[in-house]
Structures are given as C-alpha cells and as structure tokens.
C-alpha cells in the first residue's frame, strides 16, 4: 500500500467528504442553539427536565443525518440506497421513548406533556438542521419557544375524565369491572 493511498484513507477518516467543515459545524451548532432555546425555557420555569438533554438530542440527531449523508457520498456501491423516512422514523421513535420518561401521572392528572413534546421537537429540530434547512429549524424553534414561554402562566393541569363524565375512570362504560 503506497503512502499516498494511506494518506487518502486517513484523510477520509477525519475529513467530511460531501460537506465542508463550515457547513457541518453550522448544522451542529444550529441544532445546539435552537434546542437550547427550548431547553432553557423549560429549565427557567422549573420544569422536570433541564436544558442539557434538549441539546444532546438535537445535536446527535443532526450528527446522525450528517453521518448518513457522508456515508451515502462515500459509498461506491451503485445499488446502495437509504430511505430518509425510515431514518427519521427511527430517530423520532427513540426520542419519543425519552419524552415518555418526562410524562408522569398523579392520580387523574398527567404532568410533563409540555416537556415531553419539547424533547421530541428538539429531535425534529436536530433532524432539520442535519438536513441543512437551518432557516426552517430556526423558524420552528422560534415559534415553539414563544409557545412555551407565553403558555407557562396558563394552567398546566387538567383532570382526566372518562367519556361518561365521571372522574375516576371506573364509571359505567369505562371497560373496567
């Protein structure tokens, strides 16, 4: 193996091939910044999760899309194809499980839905940044941050009631015996 071949192999291991360093860092940095806006709102309003998971989720989501782009660009196999919808679905499903951890039930009251949905949204923002649609991720983050900020003073607890108007879930027609 020649020195030139080893040098090209090493360069491909440590250098983006389809994106410039600037573009890659812009995508990751945007994912971090936009998700930080959501996370810091949750943190400052003493919600059950701080800002760090928001940033981690968005950055790794963006990184997975960037890695996928790089992998596809470096593949020499003409039959190689990746279905982006399956990748998005896998990422968002995994984040959904994390968001579910922010939800909890206290008798007939479910809490943490705002944080759970914001966690899921930060993954979506990371995906959008990873695809290079920074403008769209910025607009989405802006509107979600506004929603979270201005809705923080609203009542966030609604008691669950079954469809017959009872409040214990044990009423007639609830399916419980």
Order of alpha helices (4+ residues) and beta strands (2+ residues): alpha-alpha-alpha-alpha-beta-beta-alpha-alpha
